[in-house]
Amino acid sequence: MSFLTRIITTSIIFFLVFFIGACQNQDSAINNILNNERELKTIKIAVGEFDPFVSKNSEGYGETSEIVTAILEEMGYQPEYKFMAWGEAETIVRENQKDEGLRITFPYPVSEDRKSKFLISACDDPLLAHRSRCDDDTNIAPILETEIGFFYNAQKIEDISLISSDSKKFLKKLTKLINTKQLKLGYIGKKYGYQYTPNIQYLIKNIKLKTEATNDYHSFENLIKNEVDIIVEYISVGEQLLDDYFPEKKDDIKLVKIKKSQSEDAKPYSDTAKLHLMVSRKNPHNSEFIKNFNKKHDELIKNKTIGKIENRARLRPSYKNPGVVLDRCESSYNILGDDDRGKTYQIPRGTRGLLKDWNSKSKQPKDIETKASIQILTGPYRGKLLTIDRKCLILD
């Protein structure tokens, strides 16, 4: 190779090294800019205990909190949760005129009073004008949709099961029954941050004997102490609370039931509540904020992010579906599980799952049927529902 050729070759190599380095630095600079632009701003949220949907003791602060967190992160915010009484949360957020401080609270049902003081998710965005604006029971995309029912102490009152063709007729019958038998109704008052659906509010208004509780725990405590005869409560919240605080009373506390005809089986009565996120009307920036919140909420519904959060939350161990670890069976080192088509899988030791057909009365392995239905959570068969010998199960 000639001297000139070596000089040209060396020059080309130096040029390529310089060019590649410059490109890498440029890419790094661009990435830094993008990362800085994506840096999340802190936004503060005031909430109360509403387990299993919102709770400081739950992963991600509960299923509904996880949904709100996902929406806010899409908007460029990092949420910071502060737990307090519901009434206090509503008041503080209502009076806040700035972006700093406690700016958000959830989940709440819509009322005329709240609509006058708050901007409410899926209610106040002009982009959603073709949808319901939360003026009736068909409001769109609540952050939480759940059921309200009536709990009573079966040790004190005989079975309450009423025949009715629709919800309003049922509530009229229940109102008459409560007043005729001079039963006392317990509920959480508006001054403590609670507001029920119009159907439930109608019943409360027309009951003669009634008393207010300060929170969900207080309400059940009154029921168990026989200070009230029947209480209004969100069903999932009530069931969680009974399991956490009054497990020995779970068999005594029943839900009021409804059936459409004498020949039909009765099922627990429930009234659907749609709950929303709220920000104050006093902050001029909140109009744009709620518009963006609704937009991102819709996007996460369409791309199935919300559904994934809900499914993940429902697969966590709970009072209904305790966690288990699969270990070698007494008679074999192999752990075998069958699916609904009869296919058998050999499952690794240490695999975790949820016990789906759980007898929660005593919470002892001996009370599980010989074969148990397990939702597999980890390992190569994650997501499968398998039937497994109970001798291979250890309660987690």
C-alpha positions as a printed NumPy array, in Angstrom:
array([[  0.   ,   0.   ,   0.   ],
       [  1.413,   3.359,  -1.025],
       [  2.055,   6.225,   1.362],
       [ -0.745,   8.28 ,  -0.222],
       [ -3.204,   5.41 ,   0.054],
       [ -2.39 ,   5.008,   3.769],
       [ -2.993,   8.721,   4.386],
       [ -6.354,   8.589,   2.599],
       [ -7.395,   5.423,   4.479],
       [ -6.381,   6.908,   7.843],
       [ -8.284,  10.126,   7.085],
       [-11.437,   8.197,   6.201],
       [-11.207,   6.206,   9.46 ],
       [-10.784,   9.369,  11.558],
       [-13.738,  10.965,   9.741],
       [-15.984,   7.962,  10.366],
       [-15.009,   7.831,  14.059],
       [-15.716,  11.558,  14.418],
       [-18.996,  11.341,  12.484],
       [-20.296,   8.368,  14.479],
       [-19.301,  10.007,  17.775],
       [-21.067,  13.236,  16.786],
       [-24.227,  11.312,  15.885],
       [-24.159,   9.452,  19.198],
       [-23.746,  12.705,  21.091],
       [-26.608,  14.228,  19.135],
       [-28.826,  11.212,  19.857],
       [-27.88 ,  11.441,  23.532],
       [-28.723,  15.142,  23.569],
       [-32.081,  14.488,  21.917],
       [-32.851,  11.735,  24.412],
       [-31.933,  14.028,  27.29 ],
       [-34.27 ,  16.706,  25.937],
       [-37.101,  14.184,  25.559],
       [-36.503,  12.822,  29.055],
       [-36.498,  16.315,  30.524],
       [-39.72 ,  17.152,  28.711],
       [-41.224,  13.92 ,  30.081],
       [-40.187,  14.637,  33.671],
       [-43.34 ,  14.183,  35.71 ],
       [-44.73 ,  17.034,  37.789],
       [-46.061,  16.259,  41.256],
       [-49.811,  16.572,  41.699],
       [-51.414,  16.074,  45.128],
       [-54.563,  14.044,  45.744],
       [-56.841,  13.945,  48.807],
       [-58.636,  10.64 ,  49.39 ],
       [-60.176,   8.577,  52.184],
       [-60.313,   4.855,  52.944],
       [-62.611,   3.039,  50.515],
       [-61.084,  -0.436,  50.482],
       [-60.757,  -2.327,  48.129],
       [-60.935,   0.582,  45.651],
       [-58.875,   3.199,  47.529],
       [-56.708,   2.281,  50.508],
       [-53.311,   3.25 ,  51.885],
       [-52.757,  -0.425,  52.775],
       [-53.319,  -1.759,  49.236],
       [-50.873,  -2.147,  46.358],
       [-50.979,   1.028,  44.264],
       [-53.421,   2.436,  46.864],
       [-56.209,   0.264,  45.425],
       [-57.653,  -0.527,  41.994],
       [-59.288,   2.873,  41.386],
       [-56.176,   4.733,  42.532],
       [-54.099,   2.705,  40.061],
       [-56.438,   3.764,  37.251],
       [-56.209,   7.435,  38.222],
       [-52.412,   7.156,  38.572],
       [-52.127,   5.688,  35.049],
       [-54.225,   8.526,  33.568],
       [-52.254,  11.22 ,  35.406],
       [-48.917,   9.754,  34.357],
       [-50.091,   9.905,  30.739],
       [-50.788,  13.602,  31.359],
       [-47.257,  14.133,  32.708],
       [-48.032,  14.072,  36.437],
       [-46.667,  12.036,  39.342],
       [-49.516,  11.664,  41.884],
       [-48.928,  12.068,  45.602],
       [-51.734,  10.639,  47.777],
       [-52.782,  11.985,  51.162],
       [-55.389,  10.076,  53.205],
       [-57.95 ,  11.841,  55.397],
       [-61.684,  11.888,  56.167],
       [-63.839,  12.091,  53.022],
       [-65.593,  15.27 ,  54.087],
       [-62.25 ,  16.964,  54.754],
       [-60.877,  15.855,  51.371],
       [-63.851,  17.294,  49.523],
       [-63.696,  20.628,  51.402],
       [-59.936,  21.151,  50.948],
       [-60.005,  20.394,  47.222],
       [-63.123,  22.531,  46.685],
       [-61.427,  25.607,  48.203],
       [-58.058,  25.182,  46.473],
       [-57.521,  27.893,  43.818],
       [-53.964,  26.86 ,  42.839],
       [-52.189,  24.018,  41.079],
       [-50.139,  23.437,  44.234],
       [-51.639,  21.822,  47.313],
       [-54.36 ,  19.185,  47.278],
       [-55.873,  19.573,  43.804],
       [-57.762,  16.323,  43.177],
       [-60.177,  14.09 ,  45.067],
       [-62.031,  10.902,  44.092],
       [-64.206,   8.812,  43.849],
       [-67.536,  10.635,  44.292],
       [-71.045,  10.296,  42.862],
       [-72.368,  13.334,  41.009],
       [-74.884,  15.699,  42.621],
       [-76.245,  19.118,  41.676],
       [-74.358,  20.69 ,  44.576],
       [-71.054,  19.11 ,  43.482],
       [-71.565,  20.1  ,  39.856],
       [-71.845,  23.731,  40.936],
       [-68.549,  23.645,  42.863],
       [-66.398,  21.095,  41.05 ],
       [-65.313,  20.154,  37.566],
       [-66.095,  16.454,  37.406],
       [-64.479,  13.842,  35.186],
       [-66.56 ,  12.928,  32.117],
       [-69.134,  15.597,  33.004],
       [-67.745,  19.024,  32.148],
       [-65.696,  18.513,  29.001],
       [-67.266,  20.16 ,  25.912],
       [-65.572,  17.461,  23.814],
       [-67.91 ,  14.971,  25.461],
       [-71.066,  16.996,  24.781],
       [-72.404,  14.236,  22.522],
       [-72.388,  11.977,  25.564],
       [-74.281,  12.255,  28.804],
       [-73.049,  15.142,  30.958],
       [-73.814,  13.313,  34.24 ],
       [-77.335,  14.754,  34.355],
       [-78.816,  11.29 ,  34.82 ],
       [-77.847,   7.707,  35.575],
       [-76.178,   7.133,  32.19 ],
       [-73.054,   9.263,  32.659],
       [-70.079,   8.057,  30.681],
       [-66.736,   6.6  ,  31.757],
       [-66.779,   6.886,  35.558],
       [-63.473,   6.058,  37.201],
       [-65.38 ,   3.525,  39.313],
       [-68.684,   1.738,  38.87 ],
       [-69.811,  -0.327,  41.848],
       [-72.919,  -1.482,  43.711],
       [-74.745,  -0.228,  46.822],
       [-76.858,  -2.595,  48.924],
       [-78.411,  -3.07 ,  52.359],
       [-76.805,  -5.154,  55.119],
       [-78.723,  -6.461,  58.158],
       [-78.058,  -8.707,  61.151],
       [-79.727, -12.072,  60.516],
       [-79.372, -12.965,  64.212],
       [-81.859, -10.224,  65.007],
       [-84.048,  -9.987,  61.895],
       [-85.513, -12.804,  59.828],
       [-84.661, -13.107,  56.133],
       [-85.447,  -9.961,  54.109],
       [-86.313, -10.977,  50.56 ],
       [-88.858,  -8.951,  48.59 ],
       [-90.607,  -9.666,  45.291],
       [-90.447,  -6.758,  42.865],
       [-90.163,  -6.203,  39.116],
       [-87.886,  -3.156,  39.285],
       [-85.602,  -1.18 ,  41.595],
       [-87.94 ,   1.72 ,  42.415],
       [-90.834,  -0.563,  43.355],
       [-88.464,  -2.652,  45.445],
       [-87.235,   0.398,  47.374],
       [-90.811,   1.505,  48.066],
       [-91.565,  -1.958,  49.468],
       [-88.397,  -1.925,  51.55 ],
       [-89.208,   1.558,  52.878],
       [-92.66 ,   0.364,  53.909],
       [-91.23 ,  -2.775,  55.568],
       [-88.644,  -0.792,  57.557],
       [-91.2  ,   1.762,  58.741],
       [-93.901,  -0.822,  59.524],
       [-91.531,  -2.961,  61.619],
       [-90.022,   0.18 ,  63.168],
       [-86.524,  -0.804,  62.139],
       [-83.715,   1.735,  62.453],
       [-81.67 ,   2.518,  59.344],
       [-77.984,   3.426,  59.528],
       [-76.228,   5.449,  56.846],
       [-73.255,   7.79 ,  56.461],
       [-74.339,  11.412,  56.416],
       [-73.643,  14.027,  53.767],
       [-71.656,  16.081,  56.269],
       [-69.142,  13.224,  56.434],
       [-68.588,  13.303,  52.672],
       [-71.064,  10.627,  51.595],
       [-73.762,  11.037,  48.985],
       [-75.779,   8.153,  47.584],
       [-77.563,   7.483,  44.3  ],
       [-80.989,   9.134,  43.81 ],
       [-82.762,   5.817,  44.464],
       [-80.986,   5.3  ,  47.774],
       [-81.453,   8.941,  48.785],
       [-85.194,   8.526,  48.204],
       [-85.305,   5.61 ,  50.642],
       [-83.241,   7.396,  53.314],
       [-85.45 ,  10.477,  53.066],
       [-88.624,   8.447,  53.69 ],
       [-87.391,   6.279,  56.582],
       [-88.776,   7.335,  59.974],
       [-86.127,   5.847,  62.294],
       [-82.572,   6.5  ,  61.135],
       [-79.169,   7.511,  62.415],
       [-75.971,   8.796,  60.815],
       [-72.594,   7.072,  61.058],
       [-69.304,   8.898,  60.582],
       [-67.674,   6.278,  58.329],
       [-67.999,   2.715,  56.996],
       [-66.421,   1.095,  60.071],
       [-68.703,   3.035,  62.421],
       [-71.712,   1.991,  60.357],
       [-70.926,  -1.733,  60.674],
       [-69.996,  -1.344,  64.309],
       [-73.477,   0.096,  64.959],
       [-75.063,  -2.823,  63.099],
       [-73.118,  -5.486,  65.016],
       [-73.894,  -3.785,  68.34 ],
       [-77.606,  -3.78 ,  67.374],
       [-77.749,  -0.002,  67.6  ],
       [-79.256,  -0.058,  64.092],
       [-81.126,  -2.82 ,  62.28 ],
       [-80.138,  -2.268,  58.666],
       [-77.433,  -0.182,  56.959],
       [-76.749,   1.25 ,  53.493],
       [-73.279,   0.407,  52.175],
       [-71.24 ,  -0.179,  49.036],
       [-71.296,  -3.974,  48.793],
       [-67.608,  -4.597,  47.995],
       [-66.543,  -2.13 ,  50.695],
       [-68.826,  -3.792,  53.234],
       [-67.613,  -7.3  ,  52.444],
       [-63.979,  -6.2  ,  52.692],
       [-64.627,  -4.427,  55.985],
       [-66.364,  -7.459,  57.502],
       [-63.43 ,  -9.663,  56.555],
       [-60.843,  -7.228,  57.925],
       [-62.505,  -6.171,  61.192],
       [-65.455,  -8.459,  62.026],
       [-64.633, -11.908,  60.543],
       [-66.443, -13.724,  63.359],
       [-69.679, -11.917,  62.39 ],
       [-69.557, -12.591,  58.642],
       [-72.102, -15.417,  58.778],
       [-74.551, -13.253,  60.74 ],
       [-74.541, -10.236,  58.414],
       [-76.679, -10.668,  55.293],
       [-77.683,  -8.596,  52.288],
       [-81.312,  -7.684,  51.592],
       [-82.474,  -9.684,  48.553],
       [-84.804,  -9.175,  45.603],
       [-86.569, -11.571,  43.231],
       [-88.845, -10.824,  40.298],
       [-91.312, -13.636,  40.999],
       [-92.166, -16.19 ,  43.655],
       [-90.597, -18.988,  41.611],
       [-87.257, -17.23 ,  41.081],
       [-84.265, -17.477,  43.37 ],
       [-83.597, -14.313,  45.35 ],
       [-80.34 , -12.414,  44.826],
       [-78.834,  -9.469,  46.723],
       [-80.426,  -6.161,  45.768],
       [-78.007,  -3.562,  44.426],
       [-78.164,  -0.074,  42.967],
       [-75.334,   0.869,  40.592],
       [-73.234,   3.868,  41.633],
       [-70.967,   5.674,  39.145],
       [-68.172,   7.58 ,  40.837],
       [-65.9  ,  10.304,  39.459],
       [-62.788,  12.411,  39.993],
       [-63.28 ,  16.08 ,  41.006],
       [-61.249,  19.311,  40.907],
       [-62.292,  22.773,  42.091],
       [-64.013,  25.311,  39.831],
       [-62.048,  28.02 ,  41.67 ],
       [-58.824,  27.136,  39.844],
       [-58.962,  28.546,  36.26 ],
       [-56.427,  25.924,  35.087],
       [-58.723,  23.054,  36.039],
       [-60.963,  23.433,  32.99 ],
       [-58.09 ,  22.447,  30.7  ],
       [-56.943,  19.843,  33.244],
       [-60.284,  17.995,  33.315],
       [-60.49 ,  18.12 ,  29.519],
       [-57.086,  16.434,  29.26 ],
       [-57.983,  13.945,  32.   ],
       [-61.09 ,  12.863,  30.079],
       [-59.127,  12.584,  26.845],
       [-56.417,  10.394,  28.394],
       [-59.024,   8.318,  30.228],
       [-60.762,   7.568,  26.933],
       [-57.432,   6.677,  25.309],
       [-56.521,   4.233,  28.094],
       [-59.954,   2.61 ,  27.831],
       [-59.552,   2.177,  24.062],
       [-56.022,   0.74 ,  24.261],
       [-57.194,  -1.603,  27.054],
       [-54.8  ,  -0.247,  29.698],
       [-57.706,   0.291,  32.109],
       [-58.94 ,  -3.255,  31.554],
       [-55.476,  -4.642,  32.272],
       [-55.289,  -2.694,  35.544],
       [-58.713,  -4.002,  36.591],
       [-57.834,  -7.594,  35.696],
       [-54.492,  -7.39 ,  37.523],
       [-56.193,  -6.016,  40.633],
       [-58.779,  -8.801,  40.617],
       [-56.058, -11.451,  40.434],
       [-54.447, -10.307,  43.667],
       [-54.993, -12.347,  46.832],
       [-57.999, -11.094,  48.769],
       [-60.544, -12.174,  51.343],
       [-62.434, -13.921,  48.511],
       [-59.437, -15.518,  46.788],
       [-56.526, -16.18 ,  49.17 ],
       [-53.037, -16.726,  47.816],
       [-51.433, -20.165,  47.759],
       [-47.965, -21.565,  47.059],
       [-47.733, -24.936,  45.317],
       [-45.404, -27.425,  46.988],
       [-44.789, -31.129,  46.51 ],
       [-47.764, -33.307,  47.354],
       [-47.629, -35.713,  50.298],
       [-47.491, -38.788,  48.076],
       [-45.434, -37.394,  45.179],
       [-42.783, -34.845,  44.288],
       [-44.773, -33.959,  41.191],
       [-47.4  , -31.205,  41.224],
       [-49.982, -31.92 ,  38.537],
       [-52.812, -29.655,  37.399],
       [-55.641, -30.316,  34.925],
       [-57.353, -27.702,  32.777],
       [-61.036, -27.787,  31.778],
       [-60.222, -29.845,  28.676],
       [-58.467, -32.576,  30.636],
       [-54.909, -31.613,  29.693],
       [-52.413, -32.233,  32.506],
       [-49.522, -29.904,  33.361],
       [-46.521, -30.549,  35.603],
       [-46.166, -27.397,  37.699],
       [-42.89 , -26.141,  39.224],
       [-42.606, -26.035,  43.013],
       [-43.014, -22.528,  44.415],
       [-45.572, -21.494,  41.802],
       [-48.032, -18.978,  43.244],
       [-51.75 , -18.868,  42.592],
       [-55.184, -17.825,  43.792],
       [-57.606, -20.278,  45.359],
       [-60.844, -19.685,  43.426],
       [-63.244, -22.109,  45.181],
       [-62.449, -20.991,  48.704],
       [-64.456, -21.824,  51.828],
       [-63.721, -18.624,  53.764],
       [-65.535, -19.581,  56.978],
       [-62.586, -21.202,  58.726],
       [-59.638, -20.479,  56.386],
       [-58.058, -23.896,  56.98 ],
       [-56.509, -26.088,  54.239],
       [-58.513, -29.074,  55.488],
       [-61.706, -27.276,  54.457],
       [-60.658, -27.134,  50.804],
       [-62.263, -29.784,  48.64 ],
       [-60.045, -32.731,  47.587],
       [-59.384, -30.943,  44.304],
       [-59.099, -27.138,  44.253],
       [-59.444, -24.656,  41.395],
       [-56.287, -22.501,  41.223],
       [-55.646, -19.411,  39.084],
       [-51.913, -19.641,  38.32 ],
       [-50.087, -16.33 ,  38.845],
       [-46.413, -17.154,  38.21 ],
       [-44.274, -19.502,  36.164],
       [-44.748, -21.028,  32.701],
       [-48.493, -21.611,  33.137],
       [-49.348, -18.13 ,  34.36 ],
       [-52.981, -17.214,  33.674],
       [-54.277, -20.796,  33.457],
       [-57.081, -22.059,  35.7  ],
       [-56.067, -25.533,  36.861],
       [-57.517, -28.174,  39.156],
       [-54.89 , -29.291,  41.684],
       [-54.796, -31.72 ,  44.614],
       [-55.324, -29.829,  47.872],
       [-52.377, -31.672,  49.449],
       [-50.079, -29.634,  47.176],
       [-51.316, -26.286,  48.517],
       [-49.842, -24.047,  51.202],
       [-51.819, -20.945,  52.135],
       [-49.657, -17.891,  51.479]])
